[in-house]
Amino acid sequence: MNPRVTVGLLAVLLALGAYVYFGPTPEPGAAPVASGPGASIPTPKPADPALQLWMLDEQQIQTVTVQRGAQTAGVQRSGEEWVITPTGQPADRLLVNSLVFRLANVRATYRVENPANEAEFGLNAPTMTAKIGVADGTTVGLTVGGKAPAEAGTYARKDGDPAIVVISNALVQDLERLVTEPPVPPSPTPVASPSPSPAP
């Protein structure tokens, strides 16, 4: 390589390093400047508080009850454990704790403030209702209707709120499983008995 080119490149690198090191320091709280033509940094959109259905302390949730058609099932806290209602048999603690964790903080993705016709949302004939009982004696409830267009969620209504919201299909499936697949503990894997030794 030409020595003059090498010296020139070194000079450019030294100049850039000096600018970075000794250049102006941005003021505290100043917004970062995006690089590139026409680049901009998007401002995070604040969460809409109207979409927050409830936020509970999961340790305070005592019962979860789901009615689906003529069937009613759920779980109830018993000390550190859970039991299945109405049978009273022990429930799988990990499965129920996972469900309760998701139920403690429920947000909608869309909200219809003044629905003109409940039938459009399937809430004239609900597919399911869910009740969550808290240690202080309060209860929050959810009435579940039909699916939103393109399976983007499920229409529902929180008890005491006239608005209709869209909640995740995954949450609806979790609630349905309390009825269709109660969270019973897994059966222990049987231990094979040793084969008898052949007679000498």
PyMOL commands that set and color helices and strands:
alter all, ss='L'
color gray80, all
select helices_A, chain A and resi 3-22+49-51+58-60+93-104+118-121+149-151+169-180
alter helices_A, ss='H'
color red, helices_A
select strands_A, chain A and resi 52-55+61-68+71-78+81-85+105-107+110-112+128-134+139-147+154-158+164-167
alter strands_A, ss='S'
color yellow, strands_A
deselect
rebuild
show_as cartoon
